[in-house]
Amino acid sequence: MVTPPRVAPWQVWWVDFNPQLGREQAGRRPAIVVGSSLACGLPNGLAIVVPMTTRNRGLPFHPAVQLGETTGYAMTDQIKSISTQRLKKPHPDQLVSEDVQTVKFALRRMLDL
């Protein structure tokens, strides 16, 4: 049995989103863990994530965030629960607090919270 990785809110992980269906984001890419500490601590083998892209589509619900030298865009319209088996390894760069707040704001708008 594989031990699931330990995840925490606002960590960035490399995730394998394949296979995908329809317009879902696909491929191996960074994703932001957006589940609460409570959600991350559940023994259900799931993580709630927002995939990232480097393509700026100019959408208000794709806020820009900095990962090291790269500008990425958090695709808050594609928030999803995934198996922790899809989490491949932690991304070497993590979000700064200002970018966490930006993503939280975009999620509140997307989810009407």
C-alpha positions in Angstrom: 0.0 0.0 0.0 1.3 3.4 -1.0 1.4 6.0 1.8 -0.4 9.2 0.6 1.6 12.3 0.6 1.0 14.9 3.4 -0.5 18.0 2.0 -1.2 21.4 3.5 -3.2 24.4 2.3 -1.5 26.6 -0.3 1.2 24.2 -1.1 2.0 23.9 -4.8 2.5 20.3 -6.2 3.2 18.8 -9.6 0.1 16.9 -10.5 -0.8 14.5 -13.3 -4.3 15.5 -14.5 -4.5 12.8 -17.1 -6.8 11.3 -18.2 -9.1 14.3 -18.7 -12.5 14.7 -20.1 -13.9 17.5 -22.3 -12.5 20.9 -21.4 -10.8 19.8 -18.1 -7.2 20.8 -17.7 -4.9 17.9 -18.7 -1.2 17.0 -18.4 1.4 17.3 -15.7 1.4 20.7 -14.3 1.6 22.6 -11.0 -1.6 22.9 -8.9 -2.3 24.8 -5.7 -3.8 22.9 -2.8 -6.8 25.0 -1.7 -8.5 22.6 0.8 -8.6 23.8 4.4 -6.3 22.3 7.1 -9.3 20.1 8.1 -9.8 18.9 4.5 -6.1 18.2 4.1 -6.1 16.2 7.3 -8.9 13.8 6.3 -7.9 10.2 5.8 -9.8 10.0 2.5 -6.9 10.2 0.1 -8.2 13.3 -1.6 -6.8 16.8 -2.1 -8.7 19.9 -3.3 -6.6 21.7 -5.9 -6.7 24.4 -8.5 -4.6 23.7 -11.6 -2.2 26.3 -13.0 -1.3 27.4 -16.5 1.3 29.7 -17.9 -1.1 30.9 -20.6 -2.7 34.3 -19.8 -6.3 34.1 -21.1 -7.2 37.5 -19.5 -9.9 35.9 -17.4 -10.7 37.6 -14.0 -11.0 34.2 -12.4 -7.4 33.2 -13.5 -5.3 35.4 -11.2 -1.6 35.7 -11.8 0.7 34.3 -9.3 4.5 34.0 -9.1 6.3 30.7 -8.8 10.0 31.5 -8.7 10.8 33.2 -12.0 7.6 32.0 -13.7 4.3 33.8 -13.8 1.4 31.3 -13.6 -2.3 31.7 -13.6 -4.5 29.8 -11.1 -7.5 28.3 -12.9 -10.1 28.8 -10.2 -12.8 27.7 -12.6 -11.3 24.2 -12.6 -11.2 23.6 -8.8 -11.4 19.9 -8.2 -10.9 17.0 -5.7 -8.3 14.6 -6.9 -6.7 11.4 -5.5 -3.5 12.2 -3.7 -2.0 9.5 -6.0 -2.1 12.2 -8.7 0.3 14.4 -6.6 3.7 13.6 -8.0 6.1 15.9 -6.0 6.1 19.3 -4.2 6.9 22.2 -6.6 10.2 23.7 -5.6 8.6 27.2 -5.5 5.7 28.1 -3.3 3.2 31.0 -3.2 3.9 34.2 -1.3 1.2 35.4 1.1 0.0 38.1 -1.3 -0.6 35.6 -4.1 -2.5 33.3 -1.6 -4.8 36.2 -0.9 -5.3 36.9 -4.6 -6.2 33.2 -5.2 -8.6 33.3 -2.2 -10.3 36.4 -3.6 -10.7 34.7 -7.0 -12.1 31.6 -5.4 -14.6 33.6 -3.4 -15.8 35.3 -6.6 -15.9 32.0 -8.5 -17.9 30.2 -5.8 -20.0 33.2 -4.7 -18.7 33.0 -1.1 
